[in-house]
Amino acid sequence: MLFGTDGIQWIRRSQGTRFDPKYQIQAMKHRGGNVVVWGCVSRIGMGPLRRIQGIMDKFQYKDILETTMRPYSHNYLGRGFIFQQDNDPKHRSKHIQNWFSRRHVTLFD
């Protein structure tokens, strides 16, 4: 049985030929690299995605909140939305908590 983008393919072979190279396919090796994004979802659907360059710290996170989340929430959600995030240390930092407080953003605890 093979799994691929075309679904499952069944292969008939003789007993004892499980490891015969003619019944095997070359595995694709991962060549490294990744893409990290910040995104949001609201009651109206998917919000913007923002690519993260390097390792995100509280300053980069604040920039994302200011330049991506804030305009989106202002344009599509209005006042009274509740923002939810995980407990990552940069999300819980005083720097970020003060940012939310100054902008009167309600956080989901």
Secondary structure, DSSP 8 states (H G I E B T S, - for coil): -EEETTEEE-----TT-TT-GGG------------EEEEEEETTEEEEEEEE-SS--HHHHHHHIIIIIHHHIIIII-TT-EE-----HHHHSHHHHHHHHHTT-EE--
